[in-house]
Amino acid sequence: MKVKYKSELLFRKAFIPWYDTEPALLLTLAFALAVLLFSITGVAASLDTPSYQEYTWVPCLLGILSLTITISTLIRLIRRG
């Protein structure tokens, strides 16, 4: 078995999947923020209408999930710098 020297090794750039590129992350961030605003509006609407107050958990859950995606996407973008 032949030992390769450092000069013989091939160093290539790491492959980055399409969903981890900056434009895809920015698009994900934009959609997540839009869903977050939609959920805030849903919480306000459900609290204003007495018959819908028992369903406030639906926009709250949507907001929590959207906030989670927003925070994780922001962390990825900040780490990339």
N, C-alpha and C positions, 0 to 999 in steps of 0.2 A: 504494500500500500504506500503510495507516494504522499508525502506531507506537502501541503501547499503553503507557500510563503504568503506573507501579507500582500505583496504586490500582485499576486496572482488571483486574490479573492475579488469578487465583484461586489461592490457596494452600490446598492440601488436605493432610490427613495421608497419609503414605505407606501404601500397601497392604501389609499383612503377611499372607503366606500362612498357612493354618491350621496347617501342620506346623512353623511357626516361632513359634508362640505359646508362652507360658510353660507352660500345662498340658500341651501336647503334648511339650515338651522335658523336663518333669519326669517324665512317663510313660515317655519314651524312656530317661531316666536310670535310672529304677527297674528297667525291664526289662534294661538293660545291666548293672546291678549284680547282678541276679539271675543272669544268664548268666555273669558273672564268678565268682560264688560256685560255680555249678554246674561251671564248668571247673576251679576249684581242687580241688573234690571229685573230679572226674574224674582229675586228675593224681595226687592222693593214692591213689586206688583203683588206677590203673594201675601205680603204683610198688610197691604192696603185693602185687600178683599177678604172679608171674614170667612167666606166659604172655602178659600184656597189656603188658609193658614196652616192646615194640617199637612199640606204638600210642600211646605217650605224646604224640606230636606232635599228635594230633587235639585233645585238650583244651587243649594249649598254644596251638595255632593259634586255637581258639575263645576262649581267654582274651586273647590279643593283640588279636584283632579287637574283642572286647567292651571292652577297656581303651581302645582307640583311640576307639570311639564315646563312652565315658564321658568321656574327656578333652576331646574336641571339644564335647560337649554342655555340660560344665562351663564351658568357655571362653565359649561363647555366652551362657550364663546370667550369668556374671560380667560380661561386657561390657555386658549390658543393665542391670545394676545396679538 
